[in-house]
Amino acid sequence: MALELRFAHQPLPSWDDDVRTDADERALADGIRAGDMGAFEALYRRYWERLYAFAFRYLRSKEDSEEIVQEVFFRIWRGRAHWVPAGAVRNYLYLAVRNSARDRLERAAVARRRRISQREPAAEVQPDLEAADLVAAVERALTELPAKRAEVCKLRLVAELSYAQIAQRLGICEKTVETQLARGLKFLRERLHDAR
């Protein structure tokens, strides 16, 4: 009841509003395809702030979020002659921002791994025996995990597959991959901490 009272002064969105919004956005998309800069600016003004906030939830960086949204709109304008979004225009925009943000995060992770691997020659000072003990401890800890969780951890940590690739390979959703990996990593950290 509290929710109804809190928003009682606001009209409920109706199906007609969604249809009207979809029609307006389709008209903007048609205008953009025809090269109408005004239609492009209207779509940009309508969605820029929301898309920026959406990107920021992924990237946690003001500059990166701004760049992602600008890149999405730049790609739309550059390919405007052939731009025909499947479904609602707003869905297309959010998916494009989400995918661009994920790509940026993946590129950053690859760059971090590359920097770490370039620093590895200095780590050769570590005795081989200690490294072998660590590998053995991780392998033992993995055997103590439930089978599916161990599989997710191995695919992510050893095979370096993305969440999407793991989800596809195991026939589960990405959120399940994320949850299983978080629980597995927590367990591994605790086991490795106890082993020291």
C-alpha positions, 0 to 999 in steps of 0.5 A: 500500500505504501508504494501505491500511496507514494506514487498516487500522484503520478499517472500510471504508464499505459500501453498507449504511452508505450505505443506512442513512444515507440511510434515517435522513436520509429519516426526519429529513426526514419528521420535519421536514416533520411539524414535529418540532423534534427531527428538525430539530435532529438534522439540524442537529447532524449536518451543521452543522460539515461544511457550515460547513467546506464553505462556508468553502472557498468564502467564506474568511470565518468569519462568512459561512460561518456565516451561509450554513449558518444560512440554509440550515437556516432556509430548510428549517425555514421551508418544512418543510411542502413540503420534499422533497429530491430524492435524498440529504438530504446532497446537498441540503444540500451543494448548497444551501450551495454555491449560497448561497456562490456567490450571496454571492460573486456579490453581492460581485463586483457590489458591488465593480464598482458601487463601482469604477464609482462611482469612475470619474468621478475616473479621467476625469483620465486622458488619453483617449489613454492609455485608448485605448492600453490598450484597443488593447493588450488587444485585440491581446493577445486576438488572440494567445490561442488562439480558445477562450481569447480567447472565454472572456476576452471573455465574462467581461471584456467581456460580464461573464458568469458562469462557468456562463453561459460554460460553457453558451454554449460547451458546456464545463464550468465548471472549463474556463472557470476554467482558460482564464480564469486562463491568459488573464488571466495572458497578458494581464497579461504582455503589458500589463506588457511593453507598458509 
